[in-house]
Amino acid sequence: MVRGQVADMTLARRLARPLLASIFISGGIDALRNPASKVPAAEDVAPSIAARLPYLPEDPEALVKINAAVQVGAGVLLALGRFPRSASTLLAASLIPTTAAGHRFWEEDDPARRSQQQIHFFKNAGLLGGLILAAVDTEGRPGLAWRARHASHHVAAGGRRARRTARLEARLAARTARAKLPG
């Protein structure tokens, strides 16, 4: 990548992250201030989520508040560019149950409500796509998987060099020992 492209990507990240995070921060604050309005939608999804994850309460209102707190906290981290990959992953994980609970367009009978819920569902799907991109963005630096593979190759190469050096030194020691023998 050329120097100008790196600067453009940095600028794009600095603009995109707060924009992406804004919906989660504002929605999370709203859910913290007014969890009761979200509880009816959460009642369909919350028990099955709580049953699968240990330590989560089964109370839908408590789950709405936990989800909201995660969205606010991770949204702020993403907006500030702090731990952006982890923050994006947390936001993606919080968005899935939110979407499954709040935008079940396939269950709506009224065409207008179905259309509205479908728009929100696909808006959230688009947000999820953006979060996935943000979660895998290494900012041009190698990711953890690459670093691990690279480190294992270095260790293996170091091992091969050490074995080769040991064999050469053993041969040299054997020659030196034979040369010192009387004879």
C-alpha positions, 0 to 999 in steps of 0.5 A: 500500500502506498503512503497516501492510501494508508493515510486515507484508510486511517481517515476512513477508520476514524470517520467510519468507526464513530458512525457505525458505533453511533446507532449502538450508543444511542439505542443502548442509552434508550434501552437503559433509560426505558427497558420496559418498552423493549421487554415484550419483544425480548420475552420471545428470545431472552429465555432461550439465550439465557438457557444457553449462556451461563450466569445470565439472568432469565429475566427479560428486563435484566437481559435488555439492560445487559444488552444495552450496557454492552452496546453503550460500552462497546459502542464508545470503545469502537467510536474512540478506536479503543480495542476496535476488533473486540468492540465490534465483535461484542456489538455483533454478538449483541446485535443478533439477539436484538434483531431476532427479538425486535424485528421478526417481520415474518410474524407480522400480519399487517403489511405496513408493520411487516414492511417496517420490521423488514426494513429494520431487520435488513438495516441490522443485517447491514450493520452486522456486515459492517461490524464483521468488517471492523472485527477483522480489520487489522489496520494493515498489521498482521492479525493474531493468526498470522503472528502465531503461524509466523512465530511457529515458522520461526521456532521451527527454523530456529530448531533446524538451525540449532540441529545443524549447528549441533551436528557441525560442532559435534563433527568438529569436536570429533575431528579435534579429538582424533587429531589429538590422539597419539598415533 
